[in-house]
Amino acid sequence: MRRAILFDVDGTLVDSAYLHTLAWWQAFRMRDFDIPMAAIHRCVGMTGSLLVDTLLPPDRNRDADAEILSSHSALFALNWPSLRALDGAKELLAECHARGLAVALASSAREPDLAAARKALGADAFIDAATGPADAKASKPAPDLLIAALKAVGGSAAGAVYVGDAVWDMKAAVALGVPAIGVTCGGTSAAELREAGAAEVFAGPREILENLEGSAIGALLAQAFPTPR
């Protein structure tokens, strides 16, 4: 059984949470829905369809949903060249990989957006697997994406840690019984992350890396799980 470290991507490894917020805000405005950016930001991390369903009135004409999703995708794609890895993200992935952990991405992002984020990270050599909405029946806060990621790397909840920036990430990890590390670099406060179930909270990947031994990842490394040769 492999020890596994699972990562969200947007707002956790790549500085894209607010770019997604803006793209959703513009997509909603194009269909005459005036949704505050603060409300949108709190839902980033869900799949697009769940985000739309959460933020729009239940009695709306749902014929516009597909257009909103398509508009968000097109608008966010304009920002692909601007995507940047958060400080320490690549180094954290590299260190986890070097320590023998199976590294998996568990993101709600569409495949093209995830590909753009991975290009910005430049860390594919340290990533063993990546799962997205197509691999899960339900979006975060359901644990389906995490279950798929663990299956992809041959891991289990008993030997895993999840790192994310959103309340939904923390809730998904708690639902699966996996220790969750929260990061505030995606714009969610430490208090909110802890309330949602984070075992510990750091400013971002660099701070996790600098405190690796004393973190939940350090505890995972100390577990008596065999690592592949």
C-alpha positions in Angstrom: 0.0 0.0 0.0 1.5 3.3 -1.1 1.5 6.4 1.1 -0.1 9.2 -0.9 -0.2 13.0 -0.9 -3.2 14.5 -2.8 -3.3 18.1 -3.9 -6.0 20.4 -5.1 -4.7 22.6 -7.9 -6.5 26.0 -8.3 -5.6 28.2 -5.4 -3.4 25.5 -3.8 -0.6 25.0 -6.3 -1.5 27.6 -9.0 -2.5 31.2 -8.4 -5.8 30.9 -10.2 -8.7 31.1 -7.7 -9.4 34.8 -8.4 -9.1 34.3 -12.2 -11.8 31.7 -12.0 -13.9 34.0 -9.8 -13.6 36.8 -12.4 -14.4 34.5 -15.3 -17.5 33.2 -13.6 -18.6 36.7 -12.7 -18.3 37.8 -16.3 -20.1 34.6 -17.5 -23.0 35.3 -15.2 -23.2 38.9 -16.2 -23.4 37.9 -19.8 -26.7 36.1 -19.0 -28.0 39.0 -16.8 -27.2 37.3 -13.4 -25.5 39.8 -11.0 -23.7 37.5 -8.6 -21.3 39.1 -6.1 -17.7 38.0 -6.6 -17.4 37.1 -2.9 -20.2 34.6 -3.3 -18.6 33.2 -6.4 -15.2 32.9 -4.8 -16.6 30.8 -1.9 -17.8 28.3 -4.5 -14.6 28.0 -6.5 -13.4 24.4 -6.1 -16.8 22.9 -7.0 -17.4 21.5 -10.5 -18.8 24.1 -12.8 -22.3 22.6 -12.9 -22.6 22.5 -9.1 -21.2 26.0 -8.8 -23.9 27.3 -11.2 -26.6 25.4 -9.5 -25.5 26.7 -6.0 -25.3 30.3 -7.0 -28.4 30.7 -9.3 -32.0 30.7 -8.3 -33.6 27.3 -8.3 -36.6 28.6 -10.4 -34.4 30.0 -13.2 -34.6 29.0 -16.8 -31.9 26.3 -16.8 -31.5 26.5 -20.6 -28.9 29.2 -19.9 -26.7 26.9 -17.7 -24.8 25.4 -20.6 -24.1 28.8 -22.0 -22.8 30.0 -18.7 -20.5 27.0 -18.4 -19.2 27.5 -21.9 -18.7 31.2 -21.4 -16.7 30.6 -18.2 -14.5 28.1 -20.0 -13.8 30.5 -22.9 -13.1 33.5 -20.5 -10.8 31.5 -18.2 -8.9 30.1 -21.2 -7.9 33.7 -22.0 -5.9 33.7 -18.8 -4.0 30.5 -19.4 -0.8 32.4 -20.4 -1.0 34.3 -17.1 -1.2 31.3 -14.9 1.7 31.0 -12.3 2.7 28.4 -9.8 2.4 29.6 -6.2 5.7 30.0 -4.4 7.2 26.7 -3.4 4.6 24.6 -5.2 7.0 22.8 -7.6 9.5 22.3 -4.8 6.9 20.8 -2.5 5.8 18.3 -5.1 9.4 17.4 -5.8 10.2 16.8 -2.1 7.1 14.7 -1.6 8.0 12.6 -4.6 11.6 12.3 -3.5 10.5 11.1 0.0 8.6 8.2 -1.7 5.1 9.5 -1.5 2.7 8.9 -4.4 1.7 12.4 -5.6 -1.7 12.9 -7.1 -3.8 15.9 -8.2 -7.4 15.8 -7.3 -9.0 18.8 -9.0 -12.5 19.8 -10.0 -11.0 21.7 -13.0 -11.9 20.8 -16.6 -9.3 18.8 -18.4 -8.0 21.7 -20.6 -7.8 24.0 -17.6 -5.9 21.4 -15.6 -3.5 20.9 -18.5 -2.8 24.6 -18.5 -2.3 24.6 -14.7 0.1 21.7 -15.0 2.1 23.5 -17.7 2.4 26.5 -15.3 3.5 24.2 -12.5 6.2 22.5 -14.6 6.2 19.6 -12.2 4.9 16.6 -14.2 8.0 14.6 -13.3 6.9 14.6 -9.7 3.2 13.8 -10.3 2.1 10.2 -10.4 -1.6 10.7 -11.3 -4.3 13.4 -11.8 -8.0 13.0 -11.6 -10.8 15.4 -12.5 -14.6 15.6 -12.8 -14.8 12.8 -15.4 -13.4 10.4 -12.7 -16.1 11.2 -10.1 -19.8 10.9 -9.8 -20.1 13.8 -7.4 -18.2 17.1 -6.9 -16.5 18.3 -3.8 -17.5 18.4 -1.0 -18.2 14.7 -1.8 -15.0 12.7 -1.5 -15.3 11.0 -5.0 -12.4 12.9 -6.5 -10.1 11.9 -3.6 -11.2 8.3 -3.8 -10.4 8.3 -7.6 -7.0 9.8 -6.9 -6.1 7.2 -4.3 -7.2 4.4 -6.6 -5.1 5.9 -9.4 -1.9 5.6 -7.2 -2.7 2.5 -5.3 -3.2 4.3 -2.0 -5.8 4.3 0.8 -7.4 6.8 3.1 -5.4 5.4 6.0 -2.2 6.4 4.4 -2.9 9.7 2.7 -3.0 13.5 3.3 -4.9 16.0 1.2 -3.8 19.6 0.6 -6.4 22.2 -0.5 -7.4 25.9 -0.3 -11.2 25.7 -0.2 -13.8 24.8 2.4 -15.0 22.1 -0.1 -11.5 20.5 -0.1 -11.5 20.2 3.7 -15.1 18.8 3.8 -14.2 16.2 1.1 -11.1 15.1 3.1 -13.1 14.9 6.3 -15.8 12.8 4.6 -13.1 10.3 3.5 -11.3 10.3 6.9 -8.1 11.8 5.4 -6.1 14.5 7.3 -6.6 17.8 5.5 -4.0 20.6 5.2 -5.5 24.0 4.4 -3.7 26.8 2.6 -4.8 30.4 2.7 -3.2 31.4 -0.6 -6.5 30.7 -2.4 -8.2 33.4 -0.4 -10.1 31.4 2.3 -9.3 32.3 5.9 -7.5 30.0 8.3 -10.6 30.1 10.6 -12.9 29.0 7.8 -10.6 26.2 6.8 -10.3 24.9 10.3 -14.0 25.1 10.9 -14.4 22.9 7.7 -12.1 20.3 9.1 -8.5 21.3 8.4 -6.0 19.6 10.7 -3.6 22.4 10.1 -3.3 25.6 8.0 -0.4 27.2 6.2 0.0 30.3 4.1 0.9 28.3 1.1 3.2 25.6 -0.4 6.4 27.3 0.7 5.4 27.3 4.3 4.3 23.7 4.2 7.7 22.8 2.7 9.6 24.7 5.4 7.6 22.9 8.1 7.3 19.5 6.4 8.6 17.4 9.3 6.2 18.7 11.8 3.2 18.7 9.5 0.6 16.0 8.7 2.8 15.1 5.8 5.7 14.5 8.2 3.4 12.2 10.2 2.5 10.4 7.0 6.1 9.9 6.1 6.7 8.3 9.5 4.0 5.7 8.9 5.2 2.2 8.4 4.0 1.9 4.8 6.3 0.4 2.2 7.5 2.6 -0.6 8.1 1.5 -4.2 11.7 0.8 -5.2 
